[in-house]
């Protein structure tokens, strides 16, 4: 899901309960998508090249987020 000019995540993404990594580089996210909190297996997320403004999201201790 890189370089797709996304500002929101597709609703279907919440059904991918076994998802462990997600690459959202080169999109237009301005806030951390709260929907990702429900993906319990998700451990690694990349947000390079997004105009991201961090909201008060605190990832669980097993998650790595790179901006």
TIRO-2110 file (N, C-alpha, C; in Angstrom, 1 decimal):
// TIRO-2110
0.8, -1.2, 0.0, N, 1, A
0.0, 0.0, 0.0, CA, 1, A
0.9, 1.2, 0.0, C, 1, A
1.9, 1.2, -0.8, N, 2, A
2.9, 2.3, -0.9, CA, 2, A
2.6, 3.2, -2.1, C, 2, A
2.8, 4.5, -1.9, N, 3, A
2.7, 5.5, -3.0, CA, 3, A
1.3, 5.4, -3.7, C, 3, A
0.3, 5.3, -2.9, N, 4, A
-1.1, 5.3, -3.4, CA, 4, A
-1.9, 6.5, -3.1, C, 4, A
-1.3, 7.5, -2.5, N, 5, A
-2.0, 8.8, -2.1, CA, 5, A
-3.1, 8.5, -1.1, C, 5, A
-3.0, 7.5, -0.3, N, 6, A
-4.0, 7.2, 0.7, CA, 6, A
-4.0, 8.3, 1.8, C, 6, A
-5.2, 8.6, 2.3, N, 7, A
-5.4, 9.4, 3.5, CA, 7, A
-6.1, 8.6, 4.6, C, 7, A
-6.8, 7.6, 4.1, N, 8, A
-7.5, 6.6, 5.0, CA, 8, A
-7.1, 5.2, 4.6, C, 8, A
-7.2, 4.3, 5.6, N, 9, A
-7.0, 2.9, 5.3, CA, 9, A
-8.3, 2.3, 4.8, C, 9, A
-8.2, 1.3, 3.9, N, 10, A
-9.4, 0.6, 3.5, CA, 10, A
-10.0, -0.2, 4.7, C, 10, A
-11.3, -0.2, 4.8, N, 11, A
-12.0, -0.8, 5.9, CA, 11, A
-11.7, -2.3, 6.0, C, 11, A
-11.5, -2.9, 4.8, N, 12, A
-11.2, -4.3, 4.8, CA, 12, A
-9.9, -4.7, 5.5, C, 12, A
-9.0, -3.8, 5.7, N, 13, A
-7.7, -4.0, 6.3, CA, 13, A
-7.9, -4.6, 7.8, C, 13, A
-9.0, -4.2, 8.4, N, 14, A
-9.2, -4.7, 9.8, CA, 14, A
-9.5, -6.1, 9.8, C, 14, A
-9.8, -6.8, 8.7, N, 15, A
-10.1, -8.2, 8.7, CA, 15, A
-8.8, -9.0, 8.6, C, 15, A
-7.7, -8.4, 8.3, N, 16, A
-6.4, -9.1, 8.2, CA, 16, A
-5.7, -9.3, 9.5, C, 16, A
-6.3, -10.1, 10.4, N, 17, A
-5.9, -10.3, 11.7, CA, 17, A
-4.5, -11.0, 11.9, C, 17, A
-4.0, -11.6, 10.8, N, 18, A
-2.7, -12.2, 10.9, CA, 18, A
-1.6, -11.3, 10.3, C, 18, A
-1.9, -10.1, 10.0, N, 19, A
-1.0, -9.1, 9.4, CA, 19, A
0.1, -8.8, 10.4, C, 19, A
1.4, -8.9, 10.0, N, 20, A
2.5, -8.6, 10.9, CA, 20, A
3.3, -7.4, 10.6, C, 20, A
3.3, -7.0, 9.3, N, 21, A
4.0, -5.8, 8.9, CA, 21, A
3.1, -5.0, 7.8, C, 21, A
3.3, -3.7, 7.8, N, 22, A
2.6, -2.9, 6.9, CA, 22, A
3.4, -1.7, 6.5, C, 22, A
3.5, -1.5, 5.2, N, 23, A
4.3, -0.5, 4.6, CA, 23, A
3.4, 0.6, 3.9, C, 23, A
3.3, 1.7, 4.6, N, 24, A
2.4, 2.8, 4.1, CA, 24, A
3.2, 4.0, 3.6, C, 24, A
4.4, 3.8, 3.1, N, 25, A
5.3, 4.9, 2.7, CA, 25, A
4.7, 5.6, 1.5, C, 25, A
5.0, 6.9, 1.4, N, 26, A
4.6, 7.7, 0.2, CA, 26, A
3.1, 7.9, 0.0, C, 26, A
2.4, 8.0, 1.1, N, 27, A
1.0, 8.3, 1.1, CA, 27, A
0.7, 9.7, 1.6, C, 27, A
-0.5, 10.0, 2.0, N, 28, A
-0.9, 11.3, 2.5, CA, 28, A
-1.5, 11.3, 3.9, C, 28, A
-1.0, 10.3, 4.7, N, 29, A
-1.6, 10.2, 6.1, CA, 29, A
-1.1, 11.4, 6.9, C, 29, A
-2.0, 12.1, 7.6, N, 30, A
-1.7, 13.2, 8.5, CA, 30, A
-1.8, 12.7, 10.0, C, 30, A
-2.5, 11.6, 10.2, N, 31, A
-2.7, 11.1, 11.6, CA, 31, A
-2.4, 9.6, 11.5, C, 31, A
-2.0, 9.1, 12.7, N, 32, A
-1.8, 7.6, 12.8, CA, 32, A
-3.2, 7.0, 12.7, C, 32, A
-3.4, 6.0, 11.8, N, 33, A
-4.7, 5.4, 11.7, CA, 33, A
-5.0, 4.5, 12.9, C, 33, A
-6.0, 4.9, 13.6, N, 34, A
-6.4, 4.2, 14.9, CA, 34, A
-6.9, 2.8, 14.6, C, 34, A
-7.3, 2.5, 13.4, N, 35, A
-7.8, 1.2, 13.0, CA, 35, A
-6.7, 0.1, 13.2, C, 35, A
-5.5, 0.6, 13.2, N, 36, A
-4.4, -0.4, 13.3, CA, 36, A
-4.3, -1.0, 14.7, C, 36, A
-4.9, -0.3, 15.7, N, 37, A
-4.9, -0.8, 17.1, CA, 37, A
-5.5, -2.2, 17.2, C, 37, A
-6.4, -2.5, 16.3, N, 38, A
-7.2, -3.7, 16.4, CA, 38, A
-6.4, -4.9, 15.8, C, 38, A
-5.3, -4.6, 15.1, N, 39, A
-4.5, -5.7, 14.5, CA, 39, A
-3.5, -6.2, 15.4, C, 39, A
-3.8, -7.1, 16.3, N, 40, A
-3.0, -7.6, 17.4, CA, 40, A
-1.7, -8.2, 17.0, C, 40, A
-1.6, -8.7, 15.8, N, 41, A
-0.3, -9.4, 15.4, CA, 41, A
0.6, -8.4, 14.7, C, 41, A
0.1, -7.2, 14.4, N, 42, A
0.9, -6.2, 13.7, CA, 42, A
2.1, -5.7, 14.5, C, 42, A
3.3, -5.9, 14.0, N, 43, A
4.5, -5.6, 14.8, CA, 43, A
5.4, -4.5, 14.2, C, 43, A
5.2, -4.2, 12.9, N, 44, A
6.1, -3.3, 12.2, CA, 44, A
5.3, -2.5, 11.2, C, 44, A
5.4, -1.2, 11.2, N, 45, A
4.8, -0.3, 10.3, CA, 45, A
5.8, 0.8, 9.8, C, 45, A
5.7, 1.1, 8.5, N, 46, A
6.5, 2.2, 8.0, CA, 46, A
5.6, 3.3, 7.4, C, 46, A
6.0, 4.5, 7.8, N, 47, A
5.2, 5.7, 7.3, CA, 47, A
6.1, 6.7, 6.7, C, 47, A
7.2, 6.3, 6.1, N, 48, A
8.1, 7.3, 5.4, CA, 48, A
7.4, 8.1, 4.3, C, 48, A
7.7, 9.3, 4.2, N, 49, A
7.2, 10.2, 3.1, CA, 49, A
5.7, 10.4, 3.2, C, 49, A
5.2, 10.6, 4.5, N, 50, A
3.8, 11.0, 4.7, CA, 50, A
3.9, 12.3, 5.5, C, 50, A
2.9, 13.2, 5.4, N, 51, A
2.8, 14.4, 6.2, CA, 51, A
2.3, 14.1, 7.6, C, 51, A
2.7, 13.1, 8.2, N, 52, A
2.2, 12.5, 9.4, CA, 52, A
2.4, 13.5, 10.6, C, 52, A
1.3, 13.8, 11.3, N, 53, A
1.3, 14.5, 12.5, CA, 53, A
0.9, 13.5, 13.6, C, 53, A
1.8, 13.2, 14.5, N, 54, A
1.6, 12.2, 15.5, CA, 54, A
0.5, 12.6, 16.4, C, 54, A
-0.6, 11.8, 16.5, N, 55, A
-1.6, 12.1, 17.5, CA, 55, A
-1.2, 11.2, 18.8, C, 55, A
-2.0, 11.2, 19.7, N, 56, A
-1.5, 10.5, 21.0, CA, 56, A
-1.7, 9.0, 21.0, C, 56, A
-1.2, 8.4, 19.9, N, 57, A
-1.2, 7.0, 19.9, CA, 57, A
0.0, 6.4, 20.5, C, 57, A
-0.2, 5.4, 21.4, N, 58, A
1.0, 4.8, 22.1, CA, 58, A
0.9, 3.3, 21.7, C, 58, A
1.8, 2.9, 20.8, N, 59, A
1.8, 1.5, 20.3, CA, 59, A
2.1, 0.5, 21.5, C, 59, A
1.6, -0.7, 21.3, N, 60, A
2.0, -1.7, 22.3, CA, 60, A
3.5, -2.0, 22.3, C, 60, A
4.0, -2.6, 23.3, N, 61, A
5.4, -2.7, 23.4, CA, 61, A
6.1, -3.6, 22.4, C, 61, A
5.4, -4.3, 21.6, N, 62, A
5.9, -5.2, 20.5, CA, 62, A
6.0, -4.5, 19.2, C, 62, A
5.4, -3.3, 19.0, N, 63, A
5.3, -2.7, 17.7, CA, 63, A
6.4, -1.7, 17.4, C, 63, A
7.0, -1.8, 16.2, N, 64, A
8.0, -0.8, 15.7, CA, 64, A
7.3, 0.1, 14.7, C, 64, A
7.4, 1.4, 14.8, N, 65, A
6.8, 2.3, 13.9, CA, 65, A
8.0, 3.2, 13.4, C, 65, A
8.1, 3.3, 12.1, N, 66, A
9.2, 4.1, 11.5, CA, 66, A
8.6, 5.2, 10.7, C, 66, A
9.1, 6.5, 10.9, N, 67, A
8.6, 7.7, 10.2, CA, 67, A
9.7, 8.3, 9.3, C, 67, A
END
